Structure formats: structure tokens, C-alpha cells
Amino acid sequence: MRTHKYYKVTLLLVVGFLAVGLRAQHQHHDDHEGLHHWEIPSKDPDRVILTFHGDPATSRAVTWRTDKSITDAVAQIAEATVNSGFTDNATTVNAVTEPFDLGRYKSNASLVVHYHNALFEGLKPNTLYAYRVGDGDTYWSEWIQFRTAKPDYSPTQFVYFGDAQNDVLAHWSRVIRMAYQTAPNSSFVIHAGDLINNAHQDYEWAQWYKAGGFIHSQWTAIPVVGNHEFRPLTEGEGRKLSIQWKPQFTLPVEKDLPPELHETVYTVDYQDIRIIVLNSNDKLEEQTEYVEKQLENSTAKWHILTCHHSIFSPARGRDFQFARENWKPLLDKYNVDLVLNGHDHTYARGHVPMRTADTASDDGLGTVYVTSVSGPKQYSLDREQLKSYSANGYQPDKTAEQTQFFQVITVEENKLTYVAYTTLGEEYDRAVITKDFETGKKELSQIEE
């Protein structure tokens, strides 16, 4: 009898544990109903991304995501070595943890996740570092490498993408991966807005991170906010910046600008290249003053401006008149070298004034303007509209449509070389700006259509 009682108690305990386990499993399943495995947060870090925050020669910011069980997170960093011994010298940096409720947007799963960010400061210039992020104990990312900038003007290369936006995992993934295959040692990458289609939809952000994979954690990102990064959170409300934007990108805060523009308008100085990032969706007047301030006192050798909306729109029905009337005069005045746009889902490169190296005058070259697209959503060119910009001194040089592109830009000595590649990795367009740093005069060399 004693034996039978033992078996009965044991059976009841097993059944009880199974019931608890099934309830827990059911609850877990409910929380993640309909999610792909690569959307589901866990204790392991995911969506790891590097951004600029401070001097690129001595600092970086890293941001990542976990489930809500990770309440204390850290990042570790060390100078990379030829073997794993560098881990003995790793420095630990405490992260800031921010709870984030995906369910604020009704189309997302009702989940609370944690975003973590850490700043690497006091780094050595021109040094290869390895870093990882995690809970400081059991759950870690892999070790990831990046190189800090040099303190002075030196050769560098970076990548620029127009809109990814739609079907990002299916159709943008091959573009970013071909870009990495083409220019793996790029120092940073500019994403010129409309990274996804629906601002608050976490499924789309999950696609964007999965499409780029480790590339996001290795190439330092300069994200630009587009119109599709703005949507109402609920019906009847005004547009709001993507609820994921600030938690997932740790970006510089320009305190003199209105709070609505924080972390969407900022400047990066990389090895004597000044990159001005604008928010072409809102509070444009305030940014006009900001642009002039960033240009009038700059001593950089090259100046690049990027915003989402195209200043010289090549697609039908698009017209960013405010920028042509208010921003372009400043770009002319301060001899800005290159403007990188998206929004129009087609390709156009042009310049002002209407002169090249072959027809140079005392005025020389002004600004080169590029509109490009990296995702599958494509529009048709409006060639007549492009011609109409001659009143603004604009000359279209190279155009394309129904083609996904990425661009690799190389700066070395007194030359800026711009190359547009198709998603097949084939060169489509090339232009070289040659600049006299003493006088500021420039010439444009290009392959004619």
C-alpha cells in the first residue's frame, strides 16, 4: 500500500508540473501569436546597431533589444587582437535600459520589450575595436568589430541608400548585402529615409534588421527620417514619429532645436567631412537657420547634406519647393559639395551650375544632387519636370527608372568619387568631384550618357 501511495503522489506531481508547463507554454504562445521567430524578443540581444554619438575618432553608440526580463545590461569593448586574448582587457560600460510597449500601436503584438544603449567614449583614433552587448553574465551577442575614425583628413569610403521601404526582407536584403560585398570596409552608411513603409509596425522594423543582419552592427549608421517614419498612432490623430525611432537609434541631440526635431536633425564630422542630416517632414524654417549655422563656421574640406525629400524631384507629382527656395541658396552660398535624397523611387543625378570640367568657367561647379532608391517600389521619371529645373541652374546628368541601387562614395585627397551600382553589383553611374581646397573651386568629371 505504501508503494501505491508513492506512485499516486508522484503521478499527481508530474501531472501538476505538466499542467503548469502547458499553461506557461500557452501564455508564451499567446504573447507571440502570429510572430516569426526573428520578431520575438528573448534574453539574447537582437537588433544591434552602431550610430555616431560624439567624435567619430573617439566614440560610438550601440543600441540593442531584449525581452523585458533583462533589466540590467552592459556593453564590453576592447582593442581587437589576432586572437581571443583581447577579452582579458575588455572594458565594461553600463547601458541605459528603456522599457518599450509595442502594443501602443494596435497592429503590433501586445508586448513590452527592453531597448538598451551604451556609449563607448575615450576610444583611440584609427583603432580596430571589438565589442559585444548583453546582460553581463549569460546572454551575450557575438564580438563585433569596427574601426574608429582618424583624427585628421584621410581617405574614407561610405555607402548611401535611398528608400528601402517595402518588402524589405524579401527585396532589400540583396541590395544591402551586395553593397557590403562591394564595399565591406566602408566607414559608415547613410539611410536616406523611408527605411520602412509603416512607421510604427514592428514587423517591418524586424524585416529591416533581419535584412541587414550583422551589417547594422558593424557599419555605423546615419539614419535619416522619411515621411513613412511618420504615421498616426490611432485613427484621427496627427502624424507621429515612429515609436521605435528614438529607442532603437541613439543619435545626437541638437539642444538648440525644438524637441520635435531631436534625434532627427544632427551633424556628423567624419575626418574633415561634415554631414548635415535634416528632417524634411516638419519645422523646416527652424532647420534653415540650423543649416546656415552648420555651414558658416565650418572648416571641413567637404560638405554633404542629406534629407529624405528630393530638392530636385525627378518623379511626377513631387515638388519640394521650400527646399529649393530656402535651402538651395545656402547650399550655393557655402559651396556644399553633395546632396543625397530619396523619396521619389527613381534615380537622378544632376548638378548646379550647368557646367562640367569640359565647359568650365570662372564659376566652376556648384552642388551635385542625387536622388536614389534601394527598395522594390519604383516610380517613373518625369523628364520634363527635370528640364524645368534649369530655371534654378540645375542640369540633369544621369537618370534611371525601375532599378534598385546602392551608392559607394570614396573621398581621397582632393577627389570625391561617387559610384552608383545596381543590385546586381554592376556599375551604372560614376562621377568625380575634384576640388581645390584653397579656393573652393571644383570640377565634375563623369561618364556621359
N, C-alpha and C positions, 0 to 999 in steps of 0.2 A: 504493500500500500504506500509505503514511504516513497518508493521509486516512482510509482504512478503520479503521486503528487508533484514530485520533482519535475517530471516530464510536462505535466499540465502547467506548472508555473513557467517553465522555460518556453513552452509554446505560446502562452499568453504574452510573455515579454517580447518574443520575436514578432508576434502579430502586432503588438503595440508599436514597436520600433518601425515596422514596415508601414503602419498607418501614418506615423509621424513623418516618415520619409516621403511617402506618397503625397501627403498634404504639402510638405515643403517643396516637393518637385512640382506639384500642381501650381502652387503660388509662384514659383520661379517661372514656370511656363506662362502664367497669366501676365507677369510683368513684361515678358519679352514676346508677347503674342505677335506673330507675323514678322518678326525681325530676322534678318540674315545674321549669321554668326559674326560677321565683321561689323555689324552695327552694335552688337551687345557689349556693354562695358563690363569689365572684370577687374580683379585686383591687379592684373598686369597692365602696364602703361600702354596706351594706344594714342593715335593722332598726335604724334610727337612732331613738333615743328620749331625750327630756329627762326628768329627775327632779329633785326637790329634794334638795339636799345643802348644808346651811348656811342662812344667812339668805336668804330668797327675794328680798329687796331688793338683794342684792349678789352672789348666786352661783347657779349651776346646775351640774348634772352632765349629761354626754351620754355615751351608750354606743352602740356600733355593732359590726357584724360584717364580717369579710372572710374570704377564704381564707387558708391558712397561709403563703402567700408574702409577705404583708405583715407584717413583723416589727417595723417602726418606724412608728408612726402619730402624727398630730398633729390638733389642732383649732385653727381660727382664728376670731377673733371681733373685731368692730368695731361701733361705733355706726352704725346704719343711716342712710343719706342718701337724697336724692331721685334720685341717680344712682349709678353703679357706682364712683364715686371713693372710697367708703368702704374699698375693698380696699387702698388705699395705706396706711391706718392700722391694718390688722389686726394683732392680737397673736397670736402662735403659742404654743400650750400643748402640751407633750408629753403623750402618752397613755400609760397603763399597758396593756400587752398581755398577754392571758391565753390560752394555748392551751386548747382545749376539744375533747374527744373525744366526738363524737356517738355513737360506737359503744359507749359504756358502757351504753347501753340497746339491747337486742338488736333491737328493731324499727326502729331508726334505721339510716341508711346508715353504713358504716364510714368516717367522715370526721373529720379534725381541722380545725377552723376556729379563727380567732382573734377573740376579743372584745377591744375596745379601749374604755377610758373615760378621759375628761378632765374636770377640774373648772375651771369658769370662776369665778374669785374676784376680789374687788375691783372689781366692777361698780358702775355708778352706779344709784341707785334710780330707778324710774319712767322708764326709758330703753329705747327700742326698739333691740335689737341684732340683727345678722345674724351667723350663724356657719356654718361648714362643717367637715367632717371628711374626712380622707384620709391619704395616705401622705406628704404634704408636697411632692409633685412632680407626678405624672401623674394619679393616681387620686383624684378628689375627689367628694364629694356636691355637690348644689346649695347655694347660700346659702339659709339658713332663718332666719326672724325670730321673735323672742319679746320680750316686754316684762318687765322686772324689776318687782317689787312696789314700791309706795310705802312709805316708812319708817313712816308713821302710818296710823291708821284712815281708810279711804277706801272708796268703792263698789267692789264687785268681783262677779264672776259666775263660777260654775263648773258643771261637768256631773258627774252621777253615774250610773253604770251598775250594775245588778245583773248576775247571771251572763250571760256571753256563751256560753261552754262548748261547745255542739255546733254542727256545721255552720257554723262561724264565718265562713268566707269566703262561703258561699252565702247565709246568712241574717242574720248580724250586721252585715255590711258596710253594708247600707242603714240600719241603726239609727245607727251611729256617724257616717255621712255626713249623715244627716238632722239629727243633733244638731249637727254642725258648721255645717250650713246654717242652723239655728235660732239658735245662739249662737256665732258664729265668733270673737268676741273674748273668749271665756272664758279665765280666767287659768290654770286647771288642771282636771284631770279625775280623779275617783275611780273606780277599777275595783274593785268590792266583792267580789272573789274569784271563783274558778272562771272564770278568763279562758279556759281551755281545758278539755277533758274528761280527757285522759290526760297526767299531769304531765310525763313525760319525752319524749313523742312530738314530735319536731321538726317533723314535717309539720303538726301542729296549731298550733305556735307560728308557723310560716311563714304559715299562714292568718290568724292574729291580726294579724300585721304587715302582710300584704297588704290585709286588710280595712280597716285604718285608714290605710294609706299615709302620706302626709306629715303627717297629723293627729298621729300619735305623736311626730313630731319638732318639732311646733310648740306643741301643748298640753302643759304639764308634767304628767306622770303621777304619781298617787299609787296604786300598785298594792297591793291587799290580798290576802293569801294565803287561798285557799279549800281545802276538803277535796280537791278534784280537782287541786290543786297538790301533793298527796302521793300517792305510789304506791310499791310495792316496785320496786326496780331489777331484781331477779331473783326467781324463784319461791322462796317460803319465807322471804324476808327481811321485815323490818318496813318500814313506810311510810317513804319518804324525800322530803324537799322536792325539787321539780322540779330536775333538774340544770342546767336553763337559768336558774333564777330569779336566782341571785346573779351569774352572768356577764353577764346581759342587763339587769339593773336595778341601777344604782348608787344605793344607798339609805343613809340614816343608820344608824349602828351605835350602839345603846344599850349601852355597855360594862358597865353595872351589871347587865344581864340575862344569863341563861345563853346561851352561844354558839348553842344551838339556835334561839333567838329573834332572833338578829341579822339585820337587814335584813327582818324580817317584823313587828317591833313598833317603832314610831317615832312621833315627833311633829313636825308642821309648824306653824309660826306664820306665818300669812299675813295681814298688815295687821290685826292685832288679832282674828284668828280662829284659835283653837287647834284643830287637827285631830289627834286621837289615833287611831292605827292599831294595831289589835290582831290577834293570831293566835289565832283561836278554835278551833284544832285541837289545841293542845298546851300544857302548862305553864301552865295557867290561873291557878293560885294565885299564881305569880310575877307574873303580869300584873295581878292585883288590887291588889297593892301599887304597881305602876307607875301604874295608873290614878289611885289616890289621890294619889300624888306629883305627877302631872302636873296635877291639878285643885286641890289645896290651896294651892299657891303661885302659881297663875296669875292674871295681871291682865288677860287677854284679855277683850274685850267679848262674844265669842261662843265657845261650846264645842261642837264636833262630834266625835262618836265614831263610828268605822266599824270593823266586823269582819264576817266573812263570815256566820256563823250568826245567824239571826234571834232576837233576845231574846224577841220575842212572835211565835212561829211561826204563820203563817196556814195552813200546809199540813198535811194529815193525816199523822200518824206522826212529826212533827218536834217536838222539845222540848229547848230549850237551858236546862234548869233551873238549871244552875250560874250562868249569867249573871243570871238573874232573882234568884237568892238572894244573889249576891256582888257583882255589878257594878251592878245597878239601885239598891241602896241608896246607892252612891256617886254615881250619876247624880242621884238625888233630893237628896242632901245638898249637892252642889255646883251644883245647878240647871243641869245640862247641857241645852243647847237642842235638839239634834237627833242622832238615831242613825240611821245608814244601813247597812242589811244586804242580804244576798242569800240564796242557798242554797235558798229554798223555791219558786222558779219560779212565783210568783204575786205578786199585788200587794196590799199592805195599808198604809194609813197610819192611825195612831192616836196617842193621847196620854195622859199622866197629869198631874195627877189628872183625874177625869171632869168637866171644866169648860171652857167656852169663854167668849168675850167676852160672850155674851148671858146667861150664868149665872155670872158671876164672883163669887168670894167673896174673903175675905182671903187665901186660899191661892194663888189665881191658877193659871196654867198651869205645869205641870212640863216634862217632856221629850216631844218629838214623835218617834215611832218610825216608820221606813219600811222595808218590805221590798219589793224590786222585782226584775224580771227583764228582761234586754235580748235574750236569745237565744231560739231557737225551741222549746227544751224547756220544756213548760208542765205544771203540776200543777193540781189542783182545790183550791179553798178549803175549809177546814174551819170553817164559821161557828160551830158550837157550841164549838169549841176557842177561837176568838177571844172568844166571850162569856165563857168560863170565866176569862179573864184579868182579869175585873172584880175578882176577889179581890186582884189586885196593883195595883188602881187604874187599870187600862188601859181606855180606851174606843176601839173601832174607829170611824174616821171615814169612810174611803173604801176600797173594795176593788174588785178586778177579777180576772179569770182569762182564760186563753187570749189574752193580749195582750202584745206586746213593747213595752217602754217605755224611754225615757230621761228624765232629770230635769235641769232647769236651776234652779239656786239662785242668787238675787241678794241681796246684802247691801248695804244703803244706809241711812245714818243709823241710826235705831233700829228698822229693819224687816228681817226675813229673809223673802224671798218664795220659796216653793217651788212649782214647777210641774212636773207630770208630763205628758209628751207621748207619744202612741203613735208607732209607727214611720212613720205617715202624716204626722207633723208636726202632728197635731191635739191641742189641749189637752184633757186628761182630768181633771186634778185640780189644784186651786190652794189653797194655804194661806199665810197671812201671820202670822208671829210678830212682835208689837210688844213692845218691851222697854224698861223704864225702867232705864237703866244705873246710876242712883244706888241704887235699891232692889233691883234684880234681878227685879222683878215683871214678868210677861208676860201677854199676852192672845193668843188664837188666833182669827183671822178666817178663815172658809172658806166654800166653796160647799157647801151641804148636799145630800146625795143625795135 
